[in-house]
Amino acid sequence: MSNTAYAKSSDLPYVTEITVGTHRLFADEPVADGGADVGPTPHEILLSALGACTAITLRMYAQRKQWPLQEVNVQLAFGDAGAKGTTIIERDIQLVGALEDAQRERLLQIANSCPLHKILTGTVEIPTKLVA
């Protein structure tokens, strides 16, 4: 798989350096939870990834169709827990541009086809092993 990430803990309790290709960012926990708040929490990074994937997917689709989509704003939050074992992610999408109603409806359908949406709503297996 070409998409890889590397996470490394630090001397600070929860600060974790994340390296993805040539990019570097930090994850942490809020001060109230014992962290230093030097970066978003892992949950916030997950939401951010889904938001970015949604916005990029919609922009690509609208560009291919030559639709007048100027901007996509995506707000995400974890909602109240659903059925046992179900995680709810609430996603609100604002489409800016002189779009027709049919175009807006199609873009809503396309949002549910973004690659991360498919991963998060599908079956995910995470084989894990310890390495030397």
VMD Tcl script that draws the C-alpha trace (Angstrom):
set ca {
  {0.00 0.00 0.00}
  {1.45 3.37 -0.98}
  {-0.32 5.36 1.75}
  {1.71 4.90 4.90}
  {2.15 6.80 8.14}
  {4.61 6.50 10.99}
  {3.83 7.54 14.57}
  {6.47 7.91 17.28}
  {5.93 8.79 20.92}
  {7.99 11.52 22.58}
  {9.31 12.36 26.04}
  {6.10 14.29 26.77}
  {3.31 12.04 28.05}
  {1.06 11.84 24.97}
  {2.76 13.93 22.29}
  {3.17 11.76 19.19}
  {5.07 12.78 16.09}
  {3.40 11.64 12.87}
  {5.37 11.39 9.65}
  {3.58 10.94 6.33}
  {5.90 11.15 3.36}
  {7.68 14.49 3.67}
  {5.06 15.90 6.06}
  {5.29 16.02 9.82}
  {2.58 16.79 12.37}
  {1.87 16.11 16.01}
  {-1.00 14.48 17.86}
  {-1.65 14.99 21.55}
  {-4.34 15.12 24.21}
  {-5.76 18.23 25.88}
  {-4.11 19.51 29.06}
  {-7.21 18.47 31.03}
  {-6.50 14.86 29.97}
  {-2.80 14.98 30.87}
  {-1.45 16.05 27.49}
  {0.35 19.22 26.42}
  {-2.23 20.15 23.72}
  {0.46 20.60 21.04}
  {-1.70 19.05 18.35}
  {-5.10 17.63 17.59}
  {-6.25 14.44 19.28}
  {-6.27 11.20 17.26}
  {-10.09 11.48 17.10}
  {-9.78 15.00 15.66}
  {-7.24 13.79 13.10}
  {-9.66 11.07 12.01}
  {-12.47 13.62 11.60}
  {-10.09 15.96 9.74}
  {-9.11 13.19 7.34}
  {-12.75 12.45 6.52}
  {-13.47 16.16 6.08}
  {-10.50 16.65 3.76}
  {-11.37 13.55 1.74}
  {-14.98 14.73 1.39}
  {-14.00 18.23 0.26}
  {-11.36 16.97 -2.19}
  {-13.69 14.35 -3.67}
  {-16.46 16.91 -4.21}
  {-14.09 19.45 -5.76}
  {-12.67 16.82 -8.15}
  {-16.13 15.67 -9.20}
  {-17.46 19.20 -9.74}
  {-14.33 20.14 -11.68}
  {-14.74 17.14 -14.02}
  {-18.39 18.07 -14.58}
  {-17.46 21.79 -14.94}
  {-19.99 22.72 -12.26}
  {-19.72 26.14 -10.56}
  {-18.63 24.80 -7.16}
  {-16.48 27.50 -5.55}
  {-15.92 26.11 -2.08}
  {-16.73 23.12 0.10}
  {-16.98 23.43 3.89}
  {-17.27 20.25 5.93}
  {-17.96 20.21 9.67}
  {-17.63 16.91 11.50}
  {-18.26 15.79 15.06}
  {-18.75 12.57 16.92}
  {-22.43 12.22 17.74}
  {-24.20 10.35 20.48}
  {-23.44 6.64 20.39}
  {-25.89 4.64 18.35}
  {-26.65 0.97 18.76}
  {-24.18 -1.06 20.79}
  {-20.79 -0.79 19.16}
  {-21.87 1.86 16.64}
  {-19.96 5.13 16.30}
  {-21.86 8.08 14.88}
  {-19.98 10.76 12.92}
  {-22.13 13.75 12.08}
  {-21.07 15.44 8.81}
  {-22.50 18.77 7.65}
  {-21.50 19.91 4.17}
  {-21.86 23.44 2.82}
  {-21.54 23.84 -0.95}
  {-20.73 27.37 -2.12}
  {-21.50 28.24 -5.72}
  {-24.36 28.73 -8.15}
  {-25.33 25.06 -8.22}
  {-28.68 23.71 -9.32}
  {-30.67 21.58 -6.86}
  {-29.95 18.42 -8.89}
  {-26.22 19.18 -8.78}
  {-26.36 19.64 -5.00}
  {-28.16 16.31 -4.57}
  {-25.62 14.56 -6.77}
  {-22.75 16.06 -4.78}
  {-24.37 14.78 -1.58}
  {-24.38 11.28 -3.11}
  {-20.75 11.69 -4.18}
  {-19.78 12.71 -0.62}
  {-20.82 9.26 0.52}
  {-18.50 7.79 -2.11}
  {-15.31 9.48 -0.91}
  {-12.62 6.86 -0.25}
  {-12.42 7.45 3.52}
  {-16.21 7.35 3.87}
  {-16.13 3.94 2.19}
  {-13.36 2.74 4.52}
  {-15.10 3.99 7.65}
  {-18.46 2.50 6.71}
  {-17.03 -0.79 5.48}
  {-15.43 -3.67 7.29}
  {-11.95 -2.80 8.51}
  {-9.43 -5.32 9.71}
  {-6.23 -4.23 11.46}
  {-3.74 -7.09 11.69}
  {-1.30 -6.05 14.43}
  {2.04 -7.54 15.43}
  {4.98 -6.58 17.60}
  {8.27 -6.05 15.78}
  {11.82 -5.98 17.11}
}
mol new
graphics top color blue
foreach p $ca { graphics top sphere $p radius 0.5 }
foreach p [lrange $ca 0 end-1] q [lrange $ca 1 end] { graphics top cylinder $p $q radius 0.2 }
display resetview
